[in-house]
Amino acid sequence: LLGFSDGAVVAVEVGLGVALGGVLAFSGSLLPECILASQAPALPAPSERTGAESVKTQDETRDVTRSTPFLLTHGSKDDRTKLSVARRLKDQLISRGPEQRQVVWKEYAK
């Protein structure tokens, strides 16, 4: 899933809750109220579901989303989304995520 600027915000948030082949986020950040997957509210118990056997429990979702890799890129001269904000996104993904989460950071002088 690829997103640029505001689209990167959406891509990252989706990637935290859904298993994907990867998330590419260009010049993005997290919304201040974003809840990382590790803090997401629990899904209904299987007995409370209505015929949705394919819906995963919160623990099952966490196990799958751990393998979603993230590629974050940002230009050091971006005047819309500050570099410090993008770096904070990277730091949050690494520090709050599971050890298995792969986060690659690329910074460009543009």
Backbone bond lengths (Angstrom), bond angles and torsions (degrees), N, CA, C in turn:
res aa  C-N    CA-C-N  psi(-1)  N-CA   C-N-CA  omega(-1)  CA-C   N-CA-C  phi
1 L - - - 1.449 - - 1.525 106.88 -
2 L 1.303 118.01 127.49 1.465 122.40 -177.63 1.523 110.13 -115.29
3 G 1.325 115.60 139.70 1.451 120.00 175.75 1.511 110.68 -145.37
4 F 1.330 115.87 146.31 1.459 122.32 177.11 1.520 108.76 -120.70
5 S 1.323 117.72 132.10 1.456 124.84 178.29 1.533 109.77 58.96
6 D 1.318 118.87 -116.63 1.468 120.45 179.39 1.527 110.75 -62.32
7 G 1.311 116.74 -33.70 1.463 120.83 176.37 1.518 111.98 -64.20
8 A 1.339 116.72 -30.48 1.463 121.03 176.67 1.524 110.27 -66.79
9 V 1.321 116.50 -37.31 1.469 121.07 177.38 1.529 108.72 -60.04
10 V 1.322 116.13 -46.99 1.468 121.11 -179.99 1.531 110.28 -64.18
11 A 1.325 117.34 -44.94 1.464 121.16 -178.56 1.528 111.21 -59.77
12 V 1.333 116.52 -44.33 1.466 119.96 -179.88 1.523 110.40 -64.06
13 E 1.305 117.56 -46.00 1.459 120.01 -178.68 1.524 111.43 -63.86
14 V 1.324 117.21 -40.08 1.468 119.78 177.31 1.527 109.45 -64.95
15 G 1.334 116.48 -43.26 1.458 120.72 -179.41 1.515 114.26 -64.17
16 L 1.315 116.90 -21.41 1.460 120.48 177.73 1.523 112.24 -79.21
17 G 1.326 116.63 -18.55 1.454 119.28 -176.28 1.509 115.48 -117.75
18 V 1.337 117.47 -8.89 1.460 121.52 -176.40 1.521 108.20 -133.05
19 A 1.316 116.64 137.50 1.463 120.33 177.79 1.527 109.31 -69.99
20 L 1.323 116.04 124.86 1.469 122.09 -179.88 1.520 108.96 -133.05
21 G 1.332 115.68 163.72 1.454 120.42 174.60 1.510 111.51 -68.98
22 G 1.328 117.07 -23.62 1.454 122.06 177.96 1.506 110.88 168.67
23 V 1.317 115.91 161.04 1.465 123.07 176.85 1.520 107.48 -124.79
24 L 1.323 116.66 126.47 1.452 123.03 173.70 1.517 106.95 -110.68
25 A 1.312 117.04 117.07 1.467 122.15 -176.95 1.523 108.59 -120.28
26 F 1.313 116.13 112.62 1.461 122.26 -179.40 1.517 109.23 -104.23
27 S 1.324 117.05 120.54 1.472 123.58 177.02 1.519 112.04 56.67
28 G 1.318 116.55 51.88 1.452 120.02 -177.27 1.510 113.01 -121.16
29 S 1.306 114.54 -177.62 1.458 122.60 179.65 1.520 107.71 -154.89
30 L 1.316 116.43 -178.59 1.457 122.06 170.99 1.513 108.16 -101.18
31 L 1.312 116.49 145.75 1.458 119.26 171.46 1.518 108.04 -68.07
32 P 1.327 118.44 145.45 1.471 119.94 -179.38 1.519 112.70 -55.14
33 E 1.323 117.27 -34.42 1.455 119.78 -177.61 1.521 113.02 -92.65
34 C 1.332 117.17 9.86 1.460 120.74 -178.94 1.520 110.19 -61.96
35 I 1.314 115.28 134.57 1.460 120.96 175.04 1.513 106.94 -105.32
36 L 1.322 116.98 117.91 1.459 120.39 178.52 1.517 109.79 -66.95
37 A 1.301 115.77 153.54 1.465 121.46 -176.06 1.524 111.90 -54.06
38 S 1.315 117.30 -31.09 1.462 119.56 -179.44 1.523 112.12 -69.45
39 Q 1.335 117.50 -12.22 1.456 121.24 179.98 1.524 111.58 -119.72
40 A 1.318 117.64 11.77 1.466 121.41 -176.03 1.526 110.37 -65.93
41 P 1.338 116.87 147.70 1.461 119.03 177.60 1.528 110.01 -64.81
42 A 1.294 115.61 151.44 1.459 120.66 -178.38 1.527 110.73 -66.40
43 L 1.317 115.43 144.65 1.463 121.25 173.13 1.519 107.95 -78.14
44 P 1.338 117.25 160.74 1.469 119.08 177.67 1.530 111.22 -58.47
45 A 1.307 116.08 148.06 1.459 120.83 177.04 1.521 109.18 -63.15
46 P 1.344 117.91 152.99 1.464 120.22 -178.71 1.519 112.64 -52.67
47 S 1.344 117.79 -35.81 1.464 120.26 -179.38 1.522 112.25 -68.17
48 E 1.343 117.65 -19.49 1.461 121.37 -178.77 1.522 112.30 -92.84
49 R 1.332 117.14 -6.13 1.456 120.81 -178.94 1.510 110.16 -79.25
50 T 1.314 115.38 155.07 1.458 120.24 -179.19 1.527 109.57 -112.64
51 G 1.317 115.82 84.93 1.460 120.89 176.16 1.519 114.97 67.38
52 A 1.307 118.43 23.13 1.467 120.92 -178.40 1.522 109.24 -111.83
53 E 1.337 115.95 66.32 1.459 119.52 -178.44 1.520 112.57 -62.02
54 S 1.346 117.23 -22.55 1.462 119.52 -177.45 1.530 112.22 -79.75
55 V 1.326 117.97 -10.96 1.463 121.17 178.62 1.520 108.30 -72.42
56 K 1.318 116.23 132.63 1.466 121.11 -176.93 1.526 110.61 -91.81
57 T 1.322 115.63 151.87 1.457 120.34 173.97 1.523 108.31 -72.70
58 Q 1.313 117.06 169.74 1.465 121.18 -179.69 1.522 110.60 -60.40
59 D 1.325 118.44 -43.89 1.464 120.94 179.83 1.522 111.13 -65.10
60 E 1.336 117.16 -40.25 1.464 120.20 177.72 1.522 110.81 -63.35
61 T 1.339 116.66 -40.64 1.460 120.74 179.22 1.515 110.36 -64.49
62 R 1.320 117.92 -43.36 1.466 121.24 178.73 1.524 110.87 -59.34
63 D 1.345 116.54 -44.33 1.458 120.14 -179.51 1.520 111.10 -59.44
64 V 1.322 117.41 -41.35 1.460 121.35 -177.88 1.519 110.94 -73.88
65 T 1.335 118.18 -42.63 1.464 120.13 -176.04 1.515 112.55 -72.84
66 R 1.312 118.41 -14.59 1.462 120.31 176.24 1.520 111.16 -61.25
67 S 1.324 116.38 -28.78 1.455 119.71 -176.00 1.528 112.60 -87.47
68 T 1.318 119.43 -4.32 1.464 121.47 179.03 1.524 109.27 -73.46
69 P 1.343 117.70 114.05 1.469 119.68 178.35 1.529 111.40 -81.25
70 F 1.328 115.63 151.91 1.459 122.01 179.50 1.524 109.31 -121.95
71 L 1.329 116.50 132.43 1.460 122.59 170.29 1.515 106.50 -115.13
72 L 1.324 116.67 117.49 1.461 122.53 -179.32 1.524 108.14 -113.08
73 T 1.330 116.69 130.95 1.459 120.60 176.37 1.521 108.90 -129.73
74 H 1.340 114.64 150.57 1.465 118.36 179.74 1.522 109.90 -158.40
75 G 1.308 115.56 142.94 1.458 121.24 176.44 1.516 110.77 -90.74
76 S 1.320 116.29 137.06 1.467 120.23 -177.12 1.527 112.85 -69.70
77 K 1.333 117.02 -15.28 1.468 120.05 -179.75 1.527 112.69 -107.52
78 D 1.318 116.35 16.24 1.469 121.41 178.42 1.522 108.58 -65.41
79 D 1.325 117.21 121.67 1.467 120.02 -178.30 1.532 112.49 -96.92
80 R 1.311 118.70 -2.46 1.460 121.61 179.01 1.533 111.53 -94.55
81 T 1.323 115.97 -49.80 1.460 120.96 177.11 1.517 107.32 -115.20
82 K 1.296 115.81 113.73 1.470 120.16 -175.74 1.526 110.93 -62.65
83 L 1.312 114.84 145.27 1.458 121.74 -179.83 1.527 110.88 -58.53
84 S 1.315 117.19 -37.72 1.467 120.57 -179.73 1.533 111.23 -62.52
85 V 1.325 117.24 -33.79 1.465 121.61 178.86 1.523 109.79 -69.11
86 A 1.316 116.49 -42.82 1.459 120.53 178.66 1.526 111.07 -66.01
87 R 1.313 116.93 -38.61 1.466 120.14 177.23 1.528 110.61 -64.36
88 R 1.328 116.23 -36.05 1.468 120.03 178.22 1.531 110.53 -63.97
89 L 1.328 116.44 -38.43 1.470 120.71 175.97 1.525 109.20 -58.13
90 K 1.322 116.56 -49.64 1.466 121.10 179.18 1.526 110.26 -56.85
91 D 1.316 116.25 -48.61 1.463 120.63 -178.57 1.525 111.81 -61.20
92 Q 1.340 116.65 -39.97 1.463 120.33 179.60 1.523 111.37 -66.97
93 L 1.314 116.86 -41.73 1.458 119.55 179.36 1.529 111.14 -62.44
94 I 1.320 115.87 -37.53 1.460 120.05 -179.40 1.525 111.21 -75.98
95 S 1.327 117.50 -49.23 1.464 120.44 -173.31 1.519 113.68 -75.02
96 R 1.317 118.28 -33.06 1.460 119.80 -177.56 1.518 113.02 -96.14
97 G 1.302 116.45 -10.32 1.457 119.21 -176.67 1.508 112.27 -90.19
98 P 1.311 114.88 170.35 1.461 118.87 176.28 1.528 110.58 -67.02
99 E 1.312 116.19 156.33 1.462 120.82 -178.60 1.523 112.14 -57.57
100 Q 1.326 116.63 -30.91 1.450 120.90 -175.92 1.533 113.36 -74.55
101 R 1.334 117.60 -13.88 1.463 119.91 -175.58 1.524 110.04 -67.11
102 Q 1.318 116.11 125.56 1.462 121.37 177.85 1.524 109.05 -93.27
103 V 1.325 115.91 121.47 1.466 121.60 178.33 1.522 107.30 -125.94
104 V 1.320 115.75 119.64 1.462 121.68 177.94 1.526 107.32 -110.31
105 W 1.320 116.85 131.43 1.465 123.58 -178.17 1.524 109.28 -116.02
106 K 1.330 116.49 128.38 1.464 122.17 176.17 1.522 107.69 -127.30
107 E 1.313 115.76 124.51 1.459 121.03 179.94 1.532 108.36 -115.68
108 Y 1.326 115.59 134.60 1.462 120.99 -176.21 1.527 110.09 -121.50
109 A 1.312 116.37 146.01 1.478 122.00 179.04 1.521 108.48 -87.01
110 K 1.288 116.35 63.33 1.469 122.51 178.30 1.501 110.27 -143.12
